[in-house]
Amino acid sequence: MNLRIPGPTPCPEEVLAAGAMQMMNHRGPEFAQILRRVTDGLNWVFGSSTDVLSFTTSGTGGLEVAVVNTLSPGDRVLSVSIGSFGDRFKSIAKAYGADVVSYATEWGEAADPAVIARMLDEDPSIKAVLVTHNETSTGVTNPLEAIAKEVRARDRLILVDAVSSMSSIPCPVERWGLDVVVSGSQKGWMVPPGLAFVYLSERAWAANAEAKMPRYYFDAAKTRDSLAKLQNPWTPAMSVYYALDKAFELMRAEGLEGIFTRHEAIANYTRERVKAMGLKLVPVDERYASNTVTAVWWPEGVDGKAISRRAREEFGVVLGGGQGKLEGKIFRVGHLGWVHQAEVAEALDVVEKLLAEAGAKV
């Protein structure tokens, strides 16, 4: 199966084998060593001088961690949404009682840092900004460094969904002045679903001390205190930790710059190949096209769902579909984590063949 969705992503065989290890005492010295190595790896990738926390949950759970540990009911927050996952971040904040102000672009567009700056200037009561770094529903990467600069200049918190960017696209949390940053194991980390990773800055920890949103399982302070003893507060997804420990060996061997360069090269290939087929990218401005997933419009008059079904059933190629208002209108090619150009080329060969058979001009 050629799995070309933006998560869960394929895993190297040695990572899968590591995840199949026998259980051990999750409060014993052997697991403590694994937790320390994994945390050191997270700090390296995030660019953090303090320990990044890990939670047994999905990326969405990590976003909930970000919200409930820094905000109180009634806090005014600015939601910056450029797609489905930006909308999800906003929904989590609303569910816990935040007073949400929205800035939403047309799907396919990136957020404008100047608009965010203006909205913050016009409303001094806004405490925090929620923003998605890499929106997999549209294949767009926000100019996060520029956005963070405007937010920090106005002394507000910035909470970042980096679920599908961290470990594949540069996102140095301290250098860019980010406050809370979330990622998930099933994306660029080359391991199965089950863990979310959350960075909190000093400003975020200060906000945490005042935050009043309810939390128990997702209590960042409890997790930090347990990590100081090289434990989790609750039972961890041990098999995913085993896998991640092995994945970090592979990532360190390649190096961060090597990882970023590989993703950029494969993304460039994918975009050029798609355009050469006469297809149109969803990102309006290619400068903001994602290096982890490419979103493409199906041609007019083509049944995209039927083509995706044939690709899966006849050729073993699994494409990502459109979400929300883009359902049935686009397809998405995931190229993050353990991925090589040949796999993407094989998937696009199948798309080109099936489009031609459907009567599209390619």
ZAKE-967970 format. One record per residue (C-alpha): residue in three letters; residue number from 1; x, y, z; chain. Coordinates in Angstrom, 1 decimal. Layout:
@aa ala	i NUM	east X	north Y	up Z	ch A
...
***
This chain:
@aa met	i 1	east 0.0	north 0.0	up 0.0	ch A
@aa asn	i 2	east 1.4	north 3.4	up -1.0	ch A
@aa leu	i 3	east -0.1	north 5.6	up 1.8	ch A
@aa arg	i 4	east -0.1	north 9.1	up 0.5	ch A
@aa ile	i 5	east -2.2	north 10.8	up 3.1	ch A
@aa pro	i 6	east -0.9	north 13.5	up 5.5	ch A
@aa gly	i 7	east -1.1	north 11.3	up 8.5	ch A
@aa pro	i 8	east -0.9	north 8.7	up 9.8	ch A
@aa thr	i 9	east 2.2	north 8.3	up 7.8	ch A
@aa pro	i 10	east 4.2	north 5.2	up 6.9	ch A
@aa cys	i 11	east 6.8	north 4.0	up 9.4	ch A
@aa pro	i 12	east 10.2	north 2.4	up 8.8	ch A
@aa glu	i 13	east 10.4	north -1.3	up 9.6	ch A
@aa glu	i 14	east 12.9	north -0.8	up 12.4	ch A
@aa val	i 15	east 10.6	north 1.7	up 14.0	ch A
@aa leu	i 16	east 7.7	north -0.7	up 13.8	ch A
@aa ala	i 17	east 9.9	north -3.5	up 15.2	ch A
@aa ala	i 18	east 10.9	north -1.2	up 18.2	ch A
@aa gly	i 19	east 7.2	north -0.5	up 18.9	ch A
@aa ala	i 20	east 6.6	north -4.3	up 19.2	ch A
@aa met	i 21	east 8.9	north -4.7	up 22.2	ch A
@aa gln	i 22	east 7.6	north -6.3	up 25.3	ch A
@aa met	i 23	east 6.0	north -4.1	up 28.0	ch A
@aa met	i 24	east 8.1	north -2.9	up 31.0	ch A
@aa asn	i 25	east 7.4	north -1.0	up 34.2	ch A
@aa his	i 26	east 6.4	north 2.4	up 33.1	ch A
@aa arg	i 27	east 7.7	north 3.8	up 36.4	ch A
@aa gly	i 28	east 10.9	north 1.8	up 36.4	ch A
@aa pro	i 29	east 14.5	north 2.8	up 35.4	ch A
@aa glu	i 30	east 14.4	north 1.3	up 32.0	ch A
@aa phe	i 31	east 11.5	north 3.3	up 30.8	ch A
@aa ala	i 32	east 12.9	north 6.4	up 32.5	ch A
@aa gln	i 33	east 15.9	north 6.2	up 30.2	ch A
@aa ile	i 34	east 13.7	north 6.0	up 27.1	ch A
@aa leu	i 35	east 11.6	north 8.9	up 28.3	ch A
@aa arg	i 36	east 14.8	north 11.0	up 28.8	ch A
@aa arg	i 37	east 16.1	north 10.1	up 25.4	ch A
@aa val	i 38	east 12.8	north 10.9	up 23.7	ch A
@aa thr	i 39	east 12.5	north 14.2	up 25.5	ch A
@aa asp	i 40	east 16.0	north 15.2	up 24.5	ch A
@aa gly	i 41	east 15.0	north 14.4	up 20.9	ch A
@aa leu	i 42	east 11.9	north 16.5	up 21.2	ch A
@aa asn	i 43	east 14.0	north 19.4	up 22.6	ch A
@aa trp	i 44	east 16.4	north 19.1	up 19.7	ch A
@aa val	i 45	east 13.7	north 19.2	up 17.0	ch A
@aa phe	i 46	east 11.6	north 21.9	up 18.6	ch A
@aa gly	i 47	east 14.7	north 24.1	up 19.3	ch A
@aa ser	i 48	east 13.9	north 24.3	up 23.0	ch A
@aa ser	i 49	east 16.3	north 24.8	up 25.9	ch A
@aa thr	i 50	east 13.5	north 23.5	up 28.3	ch A
@aa asp	i 51	east 11.8	north 20.1	up 28.2	ch A
@aa val	i 52	east 9.0	north 19.6	up 25.7	ch A
@aa leu	i 53	east 6.1	north 17.6	up 27.3	ch A
@aa ser	i 54	east 4.6	north 14.5	up 25.8	ch A
@aa phe	i 55	east 1.0	north 13.4	up 26.3	ch A
@aa thr	i 56	east -0.7	north 10.1	up 25.4	ch A
@aa thr	i 57	east -3.3	north 11.5	up 23.0	ch A
@aa ser	i 58	east -3.7	north 12.6	up 19.4	ch A
@aa gly	i 59	east -2.7	north 16.0	up 18.0	ch A
@aa thr	i 60	east -6.2	north 17.3	up 18.8	ch A
@aa gly	i 61	east -5.6	north 16.4	up 22.4	ch A
@aa gly	i 62	east -2.4	north 18.4	up 22.2	ch A
@aa leu	i 63	east -4.4	north 21.4	up 21.0	ch A
@aa glu	i 64	east -6.7	north 21.0	up 24.0	ch A
@aa val	i 65	east -3.6	north 20.9	up 26.2	ch A
@aa ala	i 66	east -2.6	north 24.3	up 24.7	ch A
@aa val	i 67	east -5.9	north 25.9	up 25.3	ch A
@aa val	i 68	east -6.8	north 24.7	up 28.8	ch A
@aa asn	i 69	east -3.4	north 25.3	up 30.3	ch A
@aa thr	i 70	east -3.0	north 28.9	up 29.4	ch A
@aa leu	i 71	east -6.5	north 30.4	up 29.2	ch A
@aa ser	i 72	east -9.5	north 31.0	up 31.5	ch A
@aa pro	i 73	east -13.2	north 31.1	up 30.6	ch A
@aa gly	i 74	east -14.1	north 34.4	up 29.1	ch A
@aa asp	i 75	east -10.6	north 35.2	up 27.9	ch A
@aa arg	i 76	east -10.7	north 36.9	up 24.5	ch A
@aa val	i 77	east -8.6	north 35.1	up 21.9	ch A
@aa leu	i 78	east -8.0	north 35.7	up 18.2	ch A
@aa ser	i 79	east -8.5	north 32.6	up 16.1	ch A
@aa val	i 80	east -6.6	north 32.7	up 12.8	ch A
@aa ser	i 81	east -8.0	north 30.0	up 10.5	ch A
@aa ile	i 82	east -7.0	north 29.1	up 7.0	ch A
@aa gly	i 83	east -8.8	north 25.8	up 6.8	ch A
@aa ser	i 84	east -10.4	north 22.8	up 8.6	ch A
@aa phe	i 85	east -7.8	north 22.5	up 11.3	ch A
@aa gly	i 86	east -7.8	north 26.2	up 12.1	ch A
@aa asp	i 87	east -11.5	north 25.9	up 12.6	ch A
@aa arg	i 88	east -10.9	north 22.9	up 15.0	ch A
@aa phe	i 89	east -8.5	north 24.9	up 17.1	ch A
@aa lys	i 90	east -11.2	north 27.6	up 17.4	ch A
@aa ser	i 91	east -13.8	north 25.1	up 18.3	ch A
@aa ile	i 92	east -11.7	north 23.7	up 21.2	ch A
@aa ala	i 93	east -11.3	north 27.2	up 22.6	ch A
@aa lys	i 94	east -15.0	north 27.9	up 22.3	ch A
@aa ala	i 95	east -15.9	north 24.6	up 24.0	ch A
@aa tyr	i 96	east -13.9	north 25.7	up 27.1	ch A
@aa gly	i 97	east -15.6	north 29.1	up 27.3	ch A
@aa ala	i 98	east -13.1	north 31.4	up 25.5	ch A
@aa asp	i 99	east -14.5	north 34.5	up 23.9	ch A
@aa val	i 100	east -13.3	north 34.0	up 20.3	ch A
@aa val	i 101	east -12.7	north 36.6	up 17.7	ch A
@aa ser	i 102	east -12.2	north 35.2	up 14.2	ch A
@aa tyr	i 103	east -9.9	north 36.0	up 11.3	ch A
@aa ala	i 104	east -10.6	north 33.5	up 8.6	ch A
@aa thr	i 105	east -9.1	north 33.5	up 5.1	ch A
@aa glu	i 106	east -10.5	north 31.9	up 2.0	ch A
@aa trp	i 107	east -9.4	north 28.2	up 1.9	ch A
@aa gly	i 108	east -6.2	north 28.1	up -0.1	ch A
@aa glu	i 109	east -4.9	north 31.5	up 1.2	ch A
@aa ala	i 110	east -2.4	north 32.1	up 3.9	ch A
@aa ala	i 111	east -3.0	north 34.5	up 6.8	ch A
@aa asp	i 112	east -1.7	north 38.1	up 6.5	ch A
@aa pro	i 113	east 0.5	north 39.2	up 9.4	ch A
@aa ala	i 114	east -0.6	north 42.8	up 8.8	ch A
@aa val	i 115	east -4.2	north 41.9	up 9.3	ch A
@aa ile	i 116	east -3.4	north 40.1	up 12.6	ch A
@aa ala	i 117	east -1.4	north 43.1	up 13.7	ch A
@aa arg	i 118	east -4.3	north 45.5	up 13.0	ch A
@aa met	i 119	east -6.8	north 43.3	up 14.8	ch A
@aa leu	i 120	east -4.6	north 43.1	up 17.8	ch A
@aa asp	i 121	east -4.2	north 46.9	up 17.8	ch A
@aa glu	i 122	east -7.9	north 47.5	up 17.5	ch A
@aa asp	i 123	east -8.7	north 45.1	up 20.4	ch A
@aa pro	i 124	east -6.3	north 45.4	up 23.4	ch A
@aa ser	i 125	east -8.5	north 42.9	up 25.3	ch A
@aa ile	i 126	east -7.3	north 40.0	up 23.1	ch A
@aa lys	i 127	east -5.0	north 37.8	up 25.3	ch A
@aa ala	i 128	east -3.9	north 35.1	up 22.9	ch A
@aa val	i 129	east -3.7	north 34.2	up 19.2	ch A
@aa leu	i 130	east -4.5	north 30.7	up 17.9	ch A
@aa val	i 131	east -2.8	north 29.9	up 14.6	ch A
@aa thr	i 132	east -2.1	north 26.8	up 12.5	ch A
@aa his	i 133	east 1.4	north 26.6	up 11.1	ch A
@aa asn	i 134	east 0.7	north 24.1	up 8.4	ch A
@aa glu	i 135	east -2.9	north 23.6	up 7.2	ch A
@aa thr	i 136	east -3.1	north 20.1	up 5.7	ch A
@aa ser	i 137	east -6.7	north 20.6	up 4.5	ch A
@aa thr	i 138	east -5.5	north 23.1	up 1.9	ch A
@aa gly	i 139	east -1.8	north 22.4	up 1.6	ch A
@aa val	i 140	east -0.9	north 25.9	up 2.9	ch A
@aa thr	i 141	east 1.9	north 26.9	up 5.3	ch A
@aa asn	i 142	east 1.3	north 30.1	up 7.2	ch A
@aa pro	i 143	east 4.2	north 32.7	up 7.5	ch A
@aa leu	i 144	east 4.5	north 31.8	up 11.1	ch A
@aa glu	i 145	east 7.7	north 33.7	up 11.9	ch A
@aa ala	i 146	east 6.2	north 37.0	up 10.6	ch A
@aa ile	i 147	east 3.0	north 36.3	up 12.4	ch A
@aa ala	i 148	east 4.8	north 35.6	up 15.7	ch A
@aa lys	i 149	east 6.8	north 38.8	up 15.4	ch A
@aa glu	i 150	east 3.6	north 40.9	up 15.2	ch A
@aa val	i 151	east 2.0	north 39.0	up 18.1	ch A
@aa arg	i 152	east 5.1	north 39.3	up 20.4	ch A
@aa ala	i 153	east 5.5	north 43.0	up 19.5	ch A
@aa arg	i 154	east 2.0	north 43.5	up 21.1	ch A
@aa asp	i 155	east 2.8	north 41.3	up 24.1	ch A
@aa arg	i 156	east 0.1	north 38.6	up 23.5	ch A
@aa leu	i 157	east 0.4	north 34.9	up 23.7	ch A
@aa ile	i 158	east 0.7	north 32.8	up 20.5	ch A
@aa leu	i 159	east -0.6	north 29.3	up 20.5	ch A
@aa val	i 160	east 0.5	north 27.2	up 17.5	ch A
@aa asp	i 161	east -0.8	north 24.1	up 15.9	ch A
@aa ala	i 162	east 2.4	north 22.6	up 14.4	ch A
@aa val	i 163	east 1.0	north 19.1	up 14.3	ch A
@aa ser	i 164	east 1.9	north 18.5	up 10.6	ch A
@aa ser	i 165	east 4.9	north 20.8	up 10.4	ch A
@aa met	i 166	east 7.2	north 20.2	up 13.3	ch A
@aa ser	i 167	east 10.0	north 17.7	up 12.4	ch A
@aa ser	i 168	east 9.4	north 18.3	up 8.6	ch A
@aa ile	i 169	east 9.4	north 22.1	up 8.2	ch A
@aa pro	i 170	east 11.5	north 24.6	up 10.2	ch A
@aa cys	i 171	east 9.7	north 25.8	up 13.3	ch A
@aa pro	i 172	east 12.3	north 26.8	up 16.0	ch A
@aa val	i 173	east 10.1	north 27.7	up 18.9	ch A
@aa glu	i 174	east 12.5	north 29.8	up 20.9	ch A
@aa arg	i 175	east 14.1	north 31.6	up 18.0	ch A
@aa trp	i 176	east 10.6	north 32.6	up 16.6	ch A
@aa gly	i 177	east 9.3	north 33.6	up 20.1	ch A
@aa leu	i 178	east 6.4	north 31.1	up 20.1	ch A
@aa asp	i 179	east 4.6	north 30.4	up 23.4	ch A
@aa val	i 180	east 2.7	north 27.1	up 23.0	ch A
@aa val	i 181	east 3.5	north 24.7	up 20.2	ch A
@aa val	i 182	east 1.8	north 21.3	up 19.6	ch A
@aa ser	i 183	east 2.8	north 18.4	up 17.3	ch A
@aa gly	i 184	east 1.6	north 14.8	up 16.9	ch A
@aa ser	i 185	east 3.5	north 11.5	up 16.6	ch A
@aa gln	i 186	east 1.7	north 10.3	up 13.5	ch A
@aa lys	i 187	east 2.9	north 13.0	up 11.2	ch A
@aa gly	i 188	east 6.6	north 13.8	up 10.4	ch A
@aa trp	i 189	east 8.0	north 11.8	up 13.3	ch A
@aa met	i 190	east 7.7	north 8.4	up 11.5	ch A
@aa val	i 191	east 5.8	north 6.7	up 14.3	ch A
@aa pro	i 192	east 2.2	north 5.5	up 14.9	ch A
@aa pro	i 193	east -0.5	north 7.8	up 16.4	ch A
@aa gly	i 194	east -0.7	north 8.0	up 20.2	ch A
@aa leu	i 195	east 1.5	north 10.9	up 21.4	ch A
@aa ala	i 196	east 1.2	north 14.6	up 21.3	ch A
@aa phe	i 197	east 4.1	north 16.9	up 22.1	ch A
@aa val	i 198	east 3.7	north 20.3	up 23.7	ch A
@aa tyr	i 199	east 6.2	north 23.1	up 24.2	ch A
@aa leu	i 200	east 5.4	north 25.9	up 26.7	ch A
@aa ser	i 201	east 7.5	north 29.1	up 26.9	ch A
@aa glu	i 202	east 8.2	north 31.0	up 30.2	ch A
@aa arg	i 203	east 5.3	north 33.3	up 29.2	ch A
@aa ala	i 204	east 3.1	north 30.3	up 28.8	ch A
@aa trp	i 205	east 4.0	north 28.9	up 32.2	ch A
@aa ala	i 206	east 3.2	north 32.3	up 33.7	ch A
@aa ala	i 207	east -0.2	north 32.2	up 32.0	ch A
@aa asn	i 208	east -0.6	north 28.6	up 33.2	ch A
@aa ala	i 209	east -0.3	north 29.7	up 36.8	ch A
@aa glu	i 210	east -3.4	north 32.0	up 36.3	ch A
@aa ala	i 211	east -5.4	north 29.8	up 33.9	ch A
@aa lys	i 212	east -8.8	north 28.7	up 35.2	ch A
@aa met	i 213	east -10.0	north 26.4	up 32.5	ch A
@aa pro	i 214	east -10.8	north 22.9	up 33.8	ch A
@aa arg	i 215	east -8.2	north 20.2	up 33.3	ch A
@aa tyr	i 216	east -7.1	north 16.9	up 34.9	ch A
@aa tyr	i 217	east -5.6	north 14.4	up 32.5	ch A
@aa phe	i 218	east -4.3	north 17.3	up 30.3	ch A
@aa asp	i 219	east -2.7	north 19.2	up 33.2	ch A
@aa ala	i 220	east 0.7	north 20.5	up 31.9	ch A
@aa ala	i 221	east 2.0	north 21.3	up 35.4	ch A
@aa lys	i 222	east 1.4	north 17.7	up 36.6	ch A
@aa thr	i 223	east 3.1	north 16.4	up 33.4	ch A
@aa arg	i 224	east 6.1	north 18.7	up 33.9	ch A
@aa asp	i 225	east 6.4	north 17.6	up 37.6	ch A
@aa ser	i 226	east 6.3	north 13.9	up 36.6	ch A
@aa leu	i 227	east 8.8	north 14.4	up 33.9	ch A
@aa ala	i 228	east 11.2	north 15.9	up 36.4	ch A
@aa lys	i 229	east 11.1	north 12.4	up 38.0	ch A
@aa leu	i 230	east 11.3	north 10.8	up 34.5	ch A
@aa gln	i 231	east 7.8	north 9.5	up 34.6	ch A
@aa asn	i 232	east 4.4	north 10.3	up 33.1	ch A
@aa pro	i 233	east 1.6	north 11.2	up 35.5	ch A
@aa trp	i 234	east -0.7	north 8.6	up 33.8	ch A
@aa thr	i 235	east -0.1	north 5.3	up 32.0	ch A
@aa pro	i 236	east 1.8	north 6.3	up 28.8	ch A
@aa ala	i 237	east 1.5	north 4.8	up 25.3	ch A
@aa met	i 238	east 4.7	north 2.8	up 25.8	ch A
@aa ser	i 239	east 4.9	north 1.2	up 22.4	ch A
@aa val	i 240	east 4.8	north 4.6	up 20.7	ch A
@aa tyr	i 241	east 7.7	north 5.8	up 23.0	ch A
@aa tyr	i 242	east 9.7	north 2.7	up 22.0	ch A
@aa ala	i 243	east 9.1	north 3.5	up 18.4	ch A
@aa leu	i 244	east 9.9	north 7.2	up 18.8	ch A
@aa asp	i 245	east 13.2	north 6.3	up 20.6	ch A
@aa lys	i 246	east 14.2	north 4.4	up 17.5	ch A
@aa ala	i 247	east 12.9	north 7.1	up 15.1	ch A
@aa phe	i 248	east 15.1	north 9.7	up 16.7	ch A
@aa glu	i 249	east 18.2	north 7.5	up 15.9	ch A
@aa leu	i 250	east 17.2	north 7.7	up 12.2	ch A
@aa met	i 251	east 16.4	north 11.5	up 12.4	ch A
@aa arg	i 252	east 19.7	north 12.3	up 14.1	ch A
@aa ala	i 253	east 21.6	north 10.3	up 11.5	ch A
@aa glu	i 254	east 19.9	north 12.4	up 8.7	ch A
@aa gly	i 255	east 20.2	north 15.7	up 10.6	ch A
@aa leu	i 256	east 17.5	north 18.4	up 10.8	ch A
@aa glu	i 257	east 18.8	north 20.3	up 7.8	ch A
@aa gly	i 258	east 18.8	north 17.0	up 5.8	ch A
@aa ile	i 259	east 15.3	north 16.3	up 6.8	ch A
@aa phe	i 260	east 14.1	north 19.8	up 5.9	ch A
@aa thr	i 261	east 15.9	north 19.7	up 2.6	ch A
@aa arg	i 262	east 14.5	north 16.3	up 1.7	ch A
@aa his	i 263	east 10.9	north 17.5	up 2.4	ch A
@aa glu	i 264	east 11.5	north 20.6	up 0.4	ch A
@aa ala	i 265	east 12.9	north 18.7	up -2.6	ch A
@aa ile	i 266	east 10.0	north 16.2	up -2.7	ch A
@aa ala	i 267	east 7.4	north 19.0	up -2.3	ch A
@aa asn	i 268	east 9.0	north 20.9	up -5.2	ch A
@aa tyr	i 269	east 8.9	north 17.7	up -7.3	ch A
@aa thr	i 270	east 5.2	north 17.1	up -6.4	ch A
@aa arg	i 271	east 4.1	north 20.6	up -7.3	ch A
@aa glu	i 272	east 6.0	north 20.7	up -10.6	ch A
@aa arg	i 273	east 4.7	north 17.2	up -11.6	ch A
@aa val	i 274	east 1.1	north 18.2	up -10.8	ch A
@aa lys	i 275	east 1.4	north 21.4	up -12.8	ch A
@aa ala	i 276	east 2.9	north 19.6	up -15.7	ch A
@aa met	i 277	east -0.2	north 17.4	up -15.7	ch A
@aa gly	i 278	east -2.3	north 20.5	up -16.3	ch A
@aa leu	i 279	east -3.7	north 20.4	up -12.8	ch A
@aa lys	i 280	east -4.1	north 23.4	up -10.4	ch A
@aa leu	i 281	east -2.8	north 23.7	up -6.9	ch A
@aa val	i 282	east -5.2	north 24.7	up -4.1	ch A
@aa pro	i 283	east -2.7	north 27.2	up -2.6	ch A
@aa val	i 284	east -3.4	north 30.6	up -4.1	ch A
@aa asp	i 285	east 0.2	north 31.8	up -3.7	ch A
@aa glu	i 286	east 2.7	north 29.0	up -4.3	ch A
@aa arg	i 287	east 5.1	north 30.8	up -1.9	ch A
@aa tyr	i 288	east 3.0	north 29.4	up 0.9	ch A
@aa ala	i 289	east 2.5	north 25.9	up -0.5	ch A
@aa ser	i 290	east 3.2	north 23.2	up 2.1	ch A
@aa asn	i 291	east 6.3	north 21.0	up 2.0	ch A
@aa thr	i 292	east 4.4	north 18.2	up 3.8	ch A
@aa val	i 293	east 1.2	north 17.9	up 1.7	ch A
@aa thr	i 294	east 0.2	north 19.1	up -1.8	ch A
@aa ala	i 295	east -3.5	north 19.8	up -2.3	ch A
@aa val	i 296	east -4.8	north 19.7	up -5.9	ch A
@aa trp	i 297	east -8.1	north 20.6	up -7.6	ch A
@aa trp	i 298	east -9.7	north 17.8	up -9.5	ch A
@aa pro	i 299	east -10.4	north 18.8	up -13.2	ch A
@aa glu	i 300	east -13.9	north 19.9	up -14.0	ch A
@aa gly	i 301	east -16.2	north 17.1	up -14.9	ch A
@aa val	i 302	east -14.2	north 14.4	up -13.2	ch A
@aa asp	i 303	east -15.5	north 12.2	up -10.4	ch A
@aa gly	i 304	east -12.6	north 12.6	up -8.0	ch A
@aa lys	i 305	east -14.0	north 10.2	up -5.5	ch A
@aa ala	i 306	east -14.3	north 7.4	up -8.1	ch A
@aa ile	i 307	east -10.7	north 8.0	up -9.2	ch A
@aa ser	i 308	east -9.5	north 7.9	up -5.6	ch A
@aa arg	i 309	east -11.4	north 4.6	up -5.1	ch A
@aa arg	i 310	east -9.8	north 3.1	up -8.2	ch A
@aa ala	i 311	east -6.4	north 4.2	up -7.1	ch A
@aa arg	i 312	east -6.8	north 2.5	up -3.8	ch A
@aa glu	i 313	east -8.5	north -0.7	up -4.9	ch A
@aa glu	i 314	east -6.6	north -1.3	up -8.2	ch A
@aa phe	i 315	east -3.2	north 0.2	up -7.5	ch A
@aa gly	i 316	east -2.8	north 0.4	up -3.7	ch A
@aa val	i 317	east -2.4	north 4.1	up -3.8	ch A
@aa val	i 318	east -4.2	north 5.9	up -1.0	ch A
@aa leu	i 319	east -4.8	north 9.6	up -1.6	ch A
@aa gly	i 320	east -6.1	north 12.2	up 0.8	ch A
@aa gly	i 321	east -9.5	north 13.6	up 0.0	ch A
@aa gly	i 322	east -11.0	north 17.1	up 0.5	ch A
@aa gln	i 323	east -12.4	north 18.0	up 3.9	ch A
@aa gly	i 324	east -15.5	north 20.1	up 4.7	ch A
@aa lys	i 325	east -16.4	north 22.4	up 1.8	ch A
@aa leu	i 326	east -13.6	north 20.9	up -0.3	ch A
@aa glu	i 327	east -14.9	north 17.3	up -0.1	ch A
@aa gly	i 328	east -14.9	north 15.7	up -3.5	ch A
@aa lys	i 329	east -13.3	north 18.8	up -5.1	ch A
@aa ile	i 330	east -9.6	north 18.2	up -4.3	ch A
@aa phe	i 331	east -7.1	north 15.4	up -3.6	ch A
@aa arg	i 332	east -4.2	north 15.6	up -1.4	ch A
@aa val	i 333	east -0.8	north 14.0	up -1.6	ch A
@aa gly	i 334	east 1.0	north 13.6	up 1.7	ch A
@aa his	i 335	east 4.8	north 13.7	up 1.6	ch A
@aa leu	i 336	east 6.0	north 13.9	up 5.1	ch A
@aa gly	i 337	east 8.0	north 11.7	up 7.5	ch A
@aa trp	i 338	east 9.4	north 8.5	up 6.0	ch A
@aa val	i 339	east 8.9	north 9.4	up 2.4	ch A
@aa his	i 340	east 11.0	north 9.3	up -0.8	ch A
@aa gln	i 341	east 10.4	north 10.8	up -4.2	ch A
@aa ala	i 342	east 9.8	north 7.5	up -5.9	ch A
@aa glu	i 343	east 6.7	north 6.8	up -3.8	ch A
@aa val	i 344	east 5.2	north 10.1	up -4.7	ch A
@aa ala	i 345	east 6.1	north 9.6	up -8.4	ch A
@aa glu	i 346	east 4.4	north 6.2	up -8.3	ch A
@aa ala	i 347	east 1.2	north 7.7	up -6.8	ch A
@aa leu	i 348	east 1.1	north 10.5	up -9.4	ch A
@aa asp	i 349	east 1.7	north 8.1	up -12.2	ch A
@aa val	i 350	east -1.5	north 6.4	up -11.1	ch A
@aa val	i 351	east -3.4	north 9.7	up -10.9	ch A
@aa glu	i 352	east -2.3	north 10.6	up -14.4	ch A
@aa lys	i 353	east -3.3	north 7.3	up -15.8	ch A
@aa leu	i 354	east -6.8	north 7.3	up -14.2	ch A
@aa leu	i 355	east -7.4	north 10.9	up -15.2	ch A
@aa ala	i 356	east -6.6	north 10.1	up -18.8	ch A
@aa glu	i 357	east -9.0	north 7.1	up -18.7	ch A
@aa ala	i 358	east -11.7	north 9.4	up -17.3	ch A
@aa gly	i 359	east -11.3	north 11.7	up -20.3	ch A
@aa ala	i 360	east -9.4	north 14.5	up -18.6	ch A
@aa lys	i 361	east -6.7	north 16.3	up -20.6	ch A
@aa val	i 362	east -3.4	north 15.7	up -18.9	ch A
***
